[in-house]
């Protein structure tokens, strides 16, 4: 059942579906349960009593493992997954293509190229803490290049996708070249980073990623109705009084910033921006005001679940989270290609 929310000055109004609210609360509950399981699971399993004693400060070993090792990793996985999924939902709405995601149109590849360049050229010369900045610059630079090349009296979604795929291929080739000529130690780090991993995450990584999500998620939600208009097509959106190109530029910036900040911290975790929005749409329908928060939850759940499985099922190995997301995402991408082959 749909209801209308209005602020006191009626500057903010939006429709919300009570069923979708229940879906969002259900996703939040699943995420919280998964966080609890992930805190307890690992090479050293903790009981509920151990977790309770750690919170109270009565078990110093459990406190160290949970608060300094597992919790930062869990929060980075949730924030990175949520950011990639929301970025993918925005791109799919703008481009009106179910196959769109940050890694497919080149944003993630731009961040990867800049990060590998940093690891190859500046490793040992500049602090590794500047790696996120390098990745952000790479994603931003590639996105700007795609936007400029796609501009022709406005941005057309199909043109932007084709140019993005081309730029992605170029940056992918340059990244492979950089790995080939780099020392073996740098190449090993580069491969892990390109696959996507939250291994060794710290509170510093959380404080790097959290401001981006805290600022951009609310802005994305406020622009959700403009995104819904763009899904109808440029002509319809313009006829309804929406400044299409201005809103598209803002939405693209939000998507780029979210995906770049995530890739900068967690590496190039693939296919989350593709899968998360599709699950959200299945659960919430076509309402973008519900799809965006649902995408955040599903993305966080996907990455956290993949990381929990990766670090517990293959002990003593710690498998990069991107391996599992790719194992699920690649067949899903092929399925989407097959389903939309005649469209």
N, C-alpha and C positions, 0 to 999 in steps of 0.2 A: 504494500500500500504506500503510495507516494504522499509526502507531506511537504510543506514549504517552510523554510527557515528564513526569517527576516531579522536583521539587526535593528536596534532601536531607531537609528536614523534612516533605516532602510537602504543604506549604501551597499550592504551585502545581502543578497538573497539567493537561495538555491533550493532546488528540489532534493529530497532525500527519500529513499525507499526503506521502510522499516525492515523488510526482509534483508536488504543489503547490509543494514546495520548489524543484524544478527550474524550475517556471514563474516563481517569484519571482526566482530567480537569472537567468533569461533576461530578465525585465523590467528588472532592475538593469543587466544588460549593455547592453540597448537604451538605457537612460537615460544611461549613461556614454558610449556612442558618440555619442549625440545631443548631449551636453554638449560633447564634443570638436569635433563639426561646427559647433555654434553658436559656439564660441570662435573658430573659424577663419573663419566666414562673416560677411560684412557688406560695407559700402562699400569697405573695405580687407580683402582676403583674405590670410590668413596660411597659410604652409605648415607642415608638421610641424617643419621646421628652425627657423622663426620662433618657434613655440610653445616649442620646447626652449630656444632662446636667451633667450626672455623669462623662462622659469622660472629659468634660470641667472643672469639679470640682465645678459646680454650685449647685449640689444637694448632700449634704454630706450623707444623709441617703441612697440614691440610690448607691452612691459610696461605702459605707460600705458593703451593701448587695451584690453588684455585684462583687467588686474587692476582698473582703476578704472572701466571703462565696461561691458565685456561680462560679466565674471564676476558682479558684483553683480546685473545684470539677469537672468542665467541662474538664479542661485540663488533670487532672488525668484520667478521664474516657476515653478520646481520646487516650492518650499515652498508658494506660494499654490495651485497646482494640486493638490498632495497634500492640503492642508488642506480645500479645497472638496470633493474627491472622497471623502475619509473622512467628512466631515460629511454628504454625500449618502447614503453607504452606511448610516450610522447612522440617518438619518431614514427611509430606505426600509425598514429593518428594524423600527423602532419602529412606523411607520404601516402597515406591510405593504401598501405601495402602490408599484409600480415608477415612478410619475410624481413621487414626492416628491423635492425637492431644496431647498437653502436659498433659492434665488432664487424658487422657485415658491410656497413657503408664507410668504414675506414677510420672512425674516431679512435677506437682501441689500438689499431695498427699505428696511428700517429703517435700515441702515447708510448707504445712499445718501442718504436724506432728511436725516439728521444731518450728513453731509459737505457736501451742497449748502447746507444752512442755514449751516454754518460758512463756506463760501466766499462766500456772499452777504452775510451779516450781519457777519462778523468779519474778512473779508479786508482786510489792511493794518493791522488793529488788534491782532491776535494772531498770533504766529508760525505759519507753515504747518505746522510740526512738530507742532502740536497736532491736526492733521486726523485722524490715526489714533485718537486718544483720542475725538474726537467721533463717529467712525464706530462705534467699539466701544460707546459709550454708546447710540447709536441702535439698533444691533442688539440689545443687551441689553434696552433698554426695550421694544422691540416684542415680543421673545420673551417677556418677563415679562407683557406685556399679553395676548398670545395664550394663555399658560399660565393666567392668572387667568380669562379669559373662557371657556376650555375646561374649567375645573374644575367638575365636578358629581359629587361623591363619587368623585373620581378623574378621570384623563384618558383619554378615549376617542379613539383615533387619528382616526376619521372626523370627529369634532367639531373636533378641533384643526386638521385640514386645511382644513375649510370656513371656520373663523374666520381661519386664516392667510391664505387667499386673499382674504377680505374686507379684512383689515388691509393686505394687500399692495396692493390696489386703492386704498385711502385714502391710504397713504403715497406711492404712485406719483403720484396726483393732486396731492398737496401738493408733491412734488418738482417736477413740471411747473410748478406755480404759482410756486414759488420761482425757477426758471430764467427764467420769463417776465418777472418784475419785476426781475431782477438786471441789472447792467450787462453790456454785450456781452463784456467781457474775462472777467468771472466766469462768464458763461454758457458761453463757449468751454471754459474749464477744467472746468466742471461736466459738459458733454457728454462730454468725453474721459474723465473719471473714471467717469461712469456706464457708458460702454461697456466700460471695463476696459482698463488699459494698464500695462505695466511699464517704459515709457520713462522714462529718467532715474533709474532705481533706483540706490541707493547702499548702501554698507555699513551705514549707519544703518538703512535699511529692513530689511536682513537681521537686524540685532540686535534690531529691533522684533518681527519675526515668529518668529525662531528659538526664543525661550523658550516660546512658546505650543505650537509643534509638538513641541519636546523634552519637554515635560511631559505634554501631552494625548495624544500618540500612544501612549505606553506604557499610560496609563490606559485608553484606548479598547480596546487589545488585551486588557488584563486583564478588561474587561467584555464581551468578545466572546461568551463563552458565555451570559451573561445576555441579550445581544441575540438570540442564536440561540433562546433560550427564548421571548422576546417575539414572534418571528416565527411561533411556533406558535399564538399566541392567548393572551389574558389568562387564560382559564379553565385551559388546560393548564399555563401557566407557574405560576399560583398553586397548582395541584394538585401540581406538582413541588417546591413549597417556596420558590419565588422571590418575594420582596417586590416585586411588579410595579411599583407606583407609585413606590417609592423608587428602584429601578433605572432606571425610565423618566426620572425627574427628573434623575438623574446623567447619563444618556446624552444627554438633551436639552441639558443644560448643556455637555457636551463638544462636541456638534455646533454649538451656537450660538457658543461661544468660538472654535472652529476657523474657522468661516465668517466671523465678524465680524473676526477678526484678519487673515484673508486679504483681505477686502474693504477693510479699513482701509488696507492697504499697496498692493494691486494694483488697487483699484477693483472694480466690479461685473462681474467676468468671468462671463458667463452660460453655463449648461448644462454646465459641467464636473462639478458635483455630480450631474447626471443621467446623463451618458454614462459617466464613469469607473467607477462601481460596476457598471454593466451589462456593461462589458467585463471587469471583474474576475470577475464571476459566470460569464461564459462560459468564462473560462480556468480558474477554480478550483472551480467547482461551488457548492454551498450552504454550505460550511464558512466561518462568519464569521471564524474564526481565520486563514483564508487570504485571505478576501475583503477584510478591512480593509487588510492590508499591500499586497495587489495593487491595491486602489483608490488607495492613496497613490502607487504607482509609475505607474499608468495616468493619474492626474490630473496628476502632474508631467510625464509624457511629452507629454500632450495640450497643456498650456499652453506648454511649451517648444517643441514642434514648431510650434504655431500662431504663436508669437512669432518664431521663426527664419524662417518663411516670410513673415510680415508685414513684417519689416524687411529682407529680401533680395530678394524678388520684385518689390517695388513701388518700388525706389530711383528717385529720392532721397526718396520719401515713406516715412514710418514709420507704418504702419497700426496702430491699436490692436489688441491681441491679441483683445479681446472681439468684434471684427468677424468674425474667422475662426471663433472658437468658436461664435458665434451662427449663422454660415452652415452649420455642420455640425450644431449642436444643435437648431435649429428643425425641420429635416426629420426628425431622429431623434425628436423629441418627437411630431410628427404621426404618425410610424410607430407609436410606442408607443400613442398614442390609438386608432389604427385596430386594432392587434393586440388591445388589451384592451377593445374597444367592447362586447363581450357579457358582460364580467365584472362 
